[in-house]
Amino acid sequence: MESIYIILLLIPTFIVYGLGIALAILAVKCMLKYLREDKNH
């Protein structure tokens, strides 16, 4: 029974980490795009 509670506690943390990683990747992509546009102009 204890393992079920551990899994239920881990699921939200994995979701939060996943969202954080996704936001970081999007931020990096936007930064690179912005830097490329600055170089062109």
mmCIF file as Biopython writes it, N, C-alpha, C and O atoms, coordinates in Angstrom:
data_model
#
loop_
_atom_site.group_PDB
_atom_site.id
_atom_site.type_symbol
_atom_site.label_atom_id
_atom_site.label_alt_id
_atom_site.label_comp_id
_atom_site.label_asym_id
_atom_site.label_entity_id
_atom_site.label_seq_id
_atom_site.pdbx_PDB_ins_code
_atom_site.Cartn_x
_atom_site.Cartn_y
_atom_site.Cartn_z
_atom_site.occupancy
_atom_site.B_iso_or_equiv
_atom_site.auth_seq_id
_atom_site.auth_asym_id
_atom_site.pdbx_PDB_model_num
ATOM 1   N N  . MET A ? 1  ? 0.837  -1.216 0.000   1.0 0.0 1  A 1 
ATOM 2   C CA . MET A ? 1  ? 0.000  0.000  0.000   1.0 0.0 1  A 1 
ATOM 3   C C  . MET A ? 1  ? 0.871  1.265  0.000   1.0 0.0 1  A 1 
ATOM 4   O O  . MET A ? 1  ? 0.526  2.251  -0.652  1.0 0.0 1  A 1 
ATOM 5   N N  . GLU A ? 2  ? 1.982  1.241  0.718   1.0 0.0 2  A 1 
ATOM 6   C CA . GLU A ? 2  ? 2.843  2.424  0.799   1.0 0.0 2  A 1 
ATOM 7   C C  . GLU A ? 2  ? 3.388  2.836  -0.566  1.0 0.0 2  A 1 
ATOM 8   O O  . GLU A ? 2  ? 3.508  4.024  -0.865  1.0 0.0 2  A 1 
ATOM 9   N N  . SER A ? 3  ? 3.717  1.839  -1.393  1.0 0.0 3  A 1 
ATOM 10  C CA . SER A ? 3  ? 4.275  2.153  -2.723  1.0 0.0 3  A 1 
ATOM 11  C C  . SER A ? 3  ? 3.275  2.953  -3.566  1.0 0.0 3  A 1 
ATOM 12  O O  . SER A ? 3  ? 3.683  3.807  -4.354  1.0 0.0 3  A 1 
ATOM 13  N N  . ILE A ? 4  ? 1.985  2.691  -3.413  1.0 0.0 4  A 1 
ATOM 14  C CA . ILE A ? 4  ? 0.951  3.427  -4.164  1.0 0.0 4  A 1 
ATOM 15  C C  . ILE A ? 4  ? 0.991  4.909  -3.782  1.0 0.0 4  A 1 
ATOM 16  O O  . ILE A ? 4  ? 0.908  5.779  -4.650  1.0 0.0 4  A 1 
ATOM 17  N N  . TYR A ? 5  ? 1.118  5.195  -2.480  1.0 0.0 5  A 1 
ATOM 18  C CA . TYR A ? 5  ? 1.188  6.590  -2.028  1.0 0.0 5  A 1 
ATOM 19  C C  . TYR A ? 5  ? 2.446  7.269  -2.565  1.0 0.0 5  A 1 
ATOM 20  O O  . TYR A ? 5  ? 2.399  8.431  -2.969  1.0 0.0 5  A 1 
ATOM 21  N N  . ILE A ? 6  ? 3.561  6.555  -2.572  1.0 0.0 6  A 1 
ATOM 22  C CA . ILE A ? 6  ? 4.821  7.105  -3.101  1.0 0.0 6  A 1 
ATOM 23  C C  . ILE A ? 6  ? 4.650  7.464  -4.578  1.0 0.0 6  A 1 
ATOM 24  O O  . ILE A ? 6  ? 5.065  8.539  -5.011  1.0 0.0 6  A 1 
ATOM 25  N N  . ILE A ? 7  ? 4.038  6.562  -5.347  1.0 0.0 7  A 1 
ATOM 26  C CA . ILE A ? 7  ? 3.800  6.812  -6.783  1.0 0.0 7  A 1 
ATOM 27  C C  . ILE A ? 7  ? 2.889  8.032  -6.951  1.0 0.0 7  A 1 
ATOM 28  O O  . ILE A ? 7  ? 3.150  8.891  -7.794  1.0 0.0 7  A 1 
ATOM 29  N N  . LEU A ? 8  ? 1.822  8.108  -6.153  1.0 0.0 8  A 1 
ATOM 30  C CA . LEU A ? 8  ? 0.896  9.252  -6.240  1.0 0.0 8  A 1 
ATOM 31  C C  . LEU A ? 8  ? 1.609  10.561 -5.909  1.0 0.0 8  A 1 
ATOM 32  O O  . LEU A ? 8  ? 1.284  11.602 -6.480  1.0 0.0 8  A 1 
ATOM 33  N N  . LEU A ? 9  ? 2.580  10.519 -4.992  1.0 0.0 9  A 1 
ATOM 34  C CA . LEU A ? 9  ? 3.357  11.720 -4.661  1.0 0.0 9  A 1 
ATOM 35  C C  . LEU A ? 9  ? 4.362  12.051 -5.761  1.0 0.0 9  A 1 
ATOM 36  O O  . LEU A ? 9  ? 4.643  13.222 -6.013  1.0 0.0 9  A 1 
ATOM 37  N N  . LEU A ? 10 ? 4.901  11.030 -6.412  1.0 0.0 10 A 1 
ATOM 38  C CA . LEU A ? 10 ? 5.905  11.256 -7.466  1.0 0.0 10 A 1 
ATOM 39  C C  . LEU A ? 10 ? 5.285  11.795 -8.752  1.0 0.0 10 A 1 
ATOM 40  O O  . LEU A ? 10 ? 5.913  12.595 -9.445  1.0 0.0 10 A 1 
ATOM 41  N N  . ILE A ? 11 ? 4.060  11.371 -9.085  1.0 0.0 11 A 1 
ATOM 42  C CA . ILE A ? 11 ? 3.417  11.801 -10.343 1.0 0.0 11 A 1 
ATOM 43  C C  . ILE A ? 11 ? 3.390  13.333 -10.480 1.0 0.0 11 A 1 
ATOM 44  O O  . ILE A ? 11 ? 3.833  13.838 -11.512 1.0 0.0 11 A 1 
ATOM 45  N N  . PRO A ? 12 ? 2.891  14.101 -9.492  1.0 0.0 12 A 1 
ATOM 46  C CA . PRO A ? 12 ? 2.871  15.561 -9.643  1.0 0.0 12 A 1 
ATOM 47  C C  . PRO A ? 12 ? 4.268  16.157 -9.786  1.0 0.0 12 A 1 
ATOM 48  O O  . PRO A ? 12 ? 4.460  17.112 -10.538 1.0 0.0 12 A 1 
ATOM 49  N N  . THR A ? 13 ? 5.243  15.600 -9.068  1.0 0.0 13 A 1 
ATOM 50  C CA . THR A ? 13 ? 6.605  16.136 -9.182  1.0 0.0 13 A 1 
ATOM 51  C C  . THR A ? 13 ? 7.146  15.898 -10.585 1.0 0.0 13 A 1 
ATOM 52  O O  . THR A ? 13 ? 7.814  16.772 -11.138 1.0 0.0 13 A 1 
ATOM 53  N N  . PHE A ? 14 ? 6.875  14.732 -11.174 1.0 0.0 14 A 1 
ATOM 54  C CA . PHE A ? 14 ? 7.312  14.468 -12.550 1.0 0.0 14 A 1 
ATOM 55  C C  . PHE A ? 14 ? 6.636  15.433 -13.519 1.0 0.0 14 A 1 
ATOM 56  O O  . PHE A ? 14 ? 7.273  15.915 -14.456 1.0 0.0 14 A 1 
ATOM 57  N N  . ILE A ? 15 ? 5.344  15.721 -13.301 1.0 0.0 15 A 1 
ATOM 58  C CA . ILE A ? 15 ? 4.606  16.658 -14.164 1.0 0.0 15 A 1 
ATOM 59  C C  . ILE A ? 15 ? 5.237  18.048 -14.066 1.0 0.0 15 A 1 
ATOM 60  O O  . ILE A ? 15 ? 5.446  18.714 -15.080 1.0 0.0 15 A 1 
ATOM 61  N N  . VAL A ? 16 ? 5.538  18.478 -12.842 1.0 0.0 16 A 1 
ATOM 62  C CA . VAL A ? 16 ? 6.154  19.799 -12.627 1.0 0.0 16 A 1 
ATOM 63  C C  . VAL A ? 16 ? 7.524  19.860 -13.311 1.0 0.0 16 A 1 
ATOM 64  O O  . VAL A ? 16 ? 7.832  20.839 -13.990 1.0 0.0 16 A 1 
ATOM 65  N N  . TYR A ? 17 ? 8.352  18.812 -13.133 1.0 0.0 17 A 1 
ATOM 66  C CA . TYR A ? 17 ? 9.665  18.780 -13.784 1.0 0.0 17 A 1 
ATOM 67  C C  . TYR A ? 17 ? 9.504  18.794 -15.301 1.0 0.0 17 A 1 
ATOM 68  O O  . TYR A ? 17 ? 10.243 19.492 -15.997 1.0 0.0 17 A 1 
ATOM 69  N N  . GLY A ? 18 ? 8.547  18.030 -15.816 1.0 0.0 18 A 1 
ATOM 70  C CA . GLY A ? 18 ? 8.300  17.988 -17.263 1.0 0.0 18 A 1 
ATOM 71  C C  . GLY A ? 18 ? 7.918  19.352 -17.797 1.0 0.0 18 A 1 
ATOM 72  O O  . GLY A ? 18 ? 8.419  19.772 -18.841 1.0 0.0 18 A 1 
ATOM 73  N N  . LEU A ? 19 ? 7.034  20.053 -17.093 1.0 0.0 19 A 1 
ATOM 74  C CA . LEU A ? 19 ? 6.628  21.402 -17.513 1.0 0.0 19 A 1 
ATOM 75  C C  . LEU A ? 19 ? 7.812  22.356 -17.445 1.0 0.0 19 A 1 
ATOM 76  O O  . LEU A ? 19 ? 7.997  23.180 -18.341 1.0 0.0 19 A 1 
ATOM 77  N N  . GLY A ? 20 ? 8.605  22.251 -16.402 1.0 0.0 20 A 1 
ATOM 78  C CA . GLY A ? 20 ? 9.787  23.104 -16.251 1.0 0.0 20 A 1 
ATOM 79  C C  . GLY A ? 20 ? 10.774 22.895 -17.383 1.0 0.0 20 A 1 
ATOM 80  O O  . GLY A ? 20 ? 11.301 23.860 -17.936 1.0 0.0 20 A 1 
ATOM 81  N N  . ILE A ? 21 ? 11.029 21.626 -17.736 1.0 0.0 21 A 1 
ATOM 82  C CA . ILE A ? 21 ? 11.945 21.306 -18.840 1.0 0.0 21 A 1 
ATOM 83  C C  . ILE A ? 21 ? 11.376 21.831 -20.160 1.0 0.0 21 A 1 
ATOM 84  O O  . ILE A ? 21 ? 12.103 22.418 -20.961 1.0 0.0 21 A 1 
ATOM 85  N N  . ALA A ? 22 ? 10.067 21.617 -20.385 1.0 0.0 22 A 1 
ATOM 86  C CA . ALA A ? 22 ? 9.423  22.087 -21.616 1.0 0.0 22 A 1 
ATOM 87  C C  . ALA A ? 22 ? 9.525  23.609 -21.730 1.0 0.0 22 A 1 
ATOM 88  O O  . ALA A ? 22 ? 9.821  24.130 -22.805 1.0 0.0 22 A 1 
ATOM 89  N N  . LEU A ? 23 ? 9.282  24.323 -20.633 1.0 0.0 23 A 1 
ATOM 90  C CA . LEU A ? 23 ? 9.380  25.791 -20.641 1.0 0.0 23 A 1 
ATOM 91  C C  . LEU A ? 23 ? 10.818 26.229 -20.900 1.0 0.0 23 A 1 
ATOM 92  O O  . LEU A ? 23 ? 11.048 27.195 -21.628 1.0 0.0 23 A 1 
ATOM 93  N N  . ALA A ? 24 ? 11.786 25.528 -20.311 1.0 0.0 24 A 1 
ATOM 94  C CA . ALA A ? 24 ? 13.198 25.865 -20.517 1.0 0.0 24 A 1 
ATOM 95  C C  . ALA A ? 24 ? 13.574 25.688 -21.987 1.0 0.0 24 A 1 
ATOM 96  O O  . ALA A ? 24 ? 14.262 26.535 -22.556 1.0 0.0 24 A 1 
ATOM 97  N N  . ILE A ? 25 ? 13.124 24.586 -22.608 1.0 0.0 25 A 1 
ATOM 98  C CA . ILE A ? 25 ? 13.414 24.328 -24.029 1.0 0.0 25 A 1 
ATOM 99  C C  . ILE A ? 25 ? 12.781 25.421 -24.894 1.0 0.0 25 A 1 
ATOM 100 O O  . ILE A ? 25 ? 13.425 25.936 -25.807 1.0 0.0 25 A 1 
ATOM 101 N N  . LEU A ? 26 ? 11.531 25.774 -24.613 1.0 0.0 26 A 1 
ATOM 102 C CA . LEU A ? 26 ? 10.853 26.835 -25.377 1.0 0.0 26 A 1 
ATOM 103 C C  . LEU A ? 26 ? 11.582 28.168 -25.212 1.0 0.0 26 A 1 
ATOM 104 O O  . LEU A ? 26 ? 11.746 28.909 -26.181 1.0 0.0 26 A 1 
ATOM 105 N N  . ALA A ? 27 ? 12.018 28.475 -23.995 1.0 0.0 27 A 1 
ATOM 106 C CA . ALA A ? 27 ? 12.741 29.720 -23.733 1.0 0.0 27 A 1 
ATOM 107 C C  . ALA A ? 27 ? 14.044 29.754 -24.524 1.0 0.0 27 A 1 
ATOM 108 O O  . ALA A ? 27 ? 14.384 30.783 -25.109 1.0 0.0 27 A 1 
ATOM 109 N N  . VAL A ? 28 ? 14.777 28.643 -24.551 1.0 0.0 28 A 1 
ATOM 110 C CA . VAL A ? 28 ? 16.040 28.566 -25.296 1.0 0.0 28 A 1 
ATOM 111 C C  . VAL A ? 28 ? 15.785 28.749 -26.793 1.0 0.0 28 A 1 
ATOM 112 O O  . VAL A ? 28 ? 16.517 29.475 -27.465 1.0 0.0 28 A 1 
ATOM 113 N N  . LYS A ? 29 ? 14.747 28.092 -27.314 1.0 0.0 29 A 1 
ATOM 114 C CA . LYS A ? 29 ? 14.403 28.220 -28.738 1.0 0.0 29 A 1 
ATOM 115 C C  . LYS A ? 29 ? 14.057 29.667 -29.080 1.0 0.0 29 A 1 
ATOM 116 O O  . LYS A ? 29 ? 14.509 30.188 -30.099 1.0 0.0 29 A 1 
ATOM 117 N N  . CYS A ? 30 ? 13.256 30.318 -28.233 1.0 0.0 30 A 1 
ATOM 118 C CA . CYS A ? 30 ? 12.881 31.718 -28.459 1.0 0.0 30 A 1 
ATOM 119 C C  . CYS A ? 30 ? 14.119 32.616 -28.411 1.0 0.0 30 A 1 
ATOM 120 O O  . CYS A ? 30 ? 14.256 33.527 -29.227 1.0 0.0 30 A 1 
ATOM 121 N N  . MET A ? 31 ? 15.015 32.364 -27.464 1.0 0.0 31 A 1 
ATOM 122 C CA . MET A ? 31 ? 16.252 33.147 -27.343 1.0 0.0 31 A 1 
ATOM 123 C C  . MET A ? 31 ? 17.093 33.007 -28.603 1.0 0.0 31 A 1 
ATOM 124 O O  . MET A ? 31 ? 17.585 34.003 -29.134 1.0 0.0 31 A 1 
ATOM 125 N N  . LEU A ? 32 ? 17.264 31.764 -29.093 1.0 0.0 32 A 1 
ATOM 126 C CA . LEU A ? 32 ? 18.058 31.524 -30.295 1.0 0.0 32 A 1 
ATOM 127 C C  . LEU A ? 32 ? 17.436 32.221 -31.504 1.0 0.0 32 A 1 
ATOM 128 O O  . LEU A ? 32 ? 18.148 32.828 -32.304 1.0 0.0 32 A 1 
ATOM 129 N N  . LYS A ? 33 ? 16.120 32.137 -31.640 1.0 0.0 33 A 1 
ATOM 130 C CA . LYS A ? 33 ? 15.405 32.783 -32.749 1.0 0.0 33 A 1 
ATOM 131 C C  . LYS A ? 33 ? 15.597 34.299 -32.683 1.0 0.0 33 A 1 
ATOM 132 O O  . LYS A ? 33 ? 15.840 34.946 -33.702 1.0 0.0 33 A 1 
ATOM 133 N N  . TYR A ? 34 ? 15.485 34.865 -31.460 1.0 0.0 34 A 1 
ATOM 134 C CA . TYR A ? 34 ? 15.651 36.308 -31.252 1.0 0.0 34 A 1 
ATOM 135 C C  . TYR A ? 34 ? 17.069 36.734 -31.607 1.0 0.0 34 A 1 
ATOM 136 O O  . TYR A ? 34 ? 17.266 37.767 -32.247 1.0 0.0 34 A 1 
ATOM 137 N N  . LEU A ? 35 ? 18.061 35.940 -31.193 1.0 0.0 35 A 1 
ATOM 138 C CA . LEU A ? 35 ? 19.462 36.261 -31.495 1.0 0.0 35 A 1 
ATOM 139 C C  . LEU A ? 35 ? 19.722 36.196 -32.995 1.0 0.0 35 A 1 
ATOM 140 O O  . LEU A ? 35 ? 20.432 37.044 -33.536 1.0 0.0 35 A 1 
ATOM 141 N N  . ARG A ? 36 ? 19.161 35.211 -33.665 1.0 0.0 36 A 1 
ATOM 142 C CA . ARG A ? 36 ? 19.338 35.082 -35.127 1.0 0.0 36 A 1 
ATOM 143 C C  . ARG A ? 36 ? 18.722 36.277 -35.846 1.0 0.0 36 A 1 
ATOM 144 O O  . ARG A ? 36 ? 19.306 36.798 -36.796 1.0 0.0 36 A 1 
ATOM 145 N N  . GLU A ? 37 ? 17.533 36.716 -35.394 1.0 0.0 37 A 1 
ATOM 146 C CA . GLU A ? 37 ? 16.875 37.874 -36.011 1.0 0.0 37 A 1 
ATOM 147 C C  . GLU A ? 37 ? 17.711 39.139 -35.806 1.0 0.0 37 A 1 
ATOM 148 O O  . GLU A ? 37 ? 17.799 39.974 -36.706 1.0 0.0 37 A 1 
ATOM 149 N N  . ASP A ? 38 ? 18.320 39.283 -34.636 1.0 0.0 38 A 1 
ATOM 150 C CA . ASP A ? 38 ? 19.171 40.441 -34.358 1.0 0.0 38 A 1 
ATOM 151 C C  . ASP A ? 38 ? 20.383 40.449 -35.291 1.0 0.0 38 A 1 
ATOM 152 O O  . ASP A ? 38 ? 20.786 41.511 -35.767 1.0 0.0 38 A 1 
ATOM 153 N N  . LYS A ? 39 ? 20.962 39.291 -35.555 1.0 0.0 39 A 1 
ATOM 154 C CA . LYS A ? 39 ? 22.136 39.204 -36.435 1.0 0.0 39 A 1 
ATOM 155 C C  . LYS A ? 39 ? 21.775 39.565 -37.875 1.0 0.0 39 A 1 
ATOM 156 O O  . LYS A ? 39 ? 22.564 40.204 -38.571 1.0 0.0 39 A 1 
ATOM 157 N N  . ASN A ? 40 ? 20.590 39.159 -38.320 1.0 0.0 40 A 1 
ATOM 158 C CA . ASN A ? 40 ? 20.169 39.437 -39.697 1.0 0.0 40 A 1 
ATOM 159 C C  . ASN A ? 40 ? 19.950 40.931 -39.930 1.0 0.0 40 A 1 
ATOM 160 O O  . ASN A ? 40 ? 20.288 41.446 -40.996 1.0 0.0 40 A 1 
ATOM 161 N N  . HIS A ? 41 ? 19.388 41.628 -38.947 1.0 0.0 41 A 1 
ATOM 162 C CA . HIS A ? 41 ? 19.058 43.052 -39.115 1.0 0.0 41 A 1 
ATOM 163 C C  . HIS A ? 41 ? 20.250 43.947 -38.803 1.0 0.0 41 A 1 
ATOM 164 O O  . HIS A ? 41 ? 20.144 45.170 -38.894 1.0 0.0 41 A 1 
#
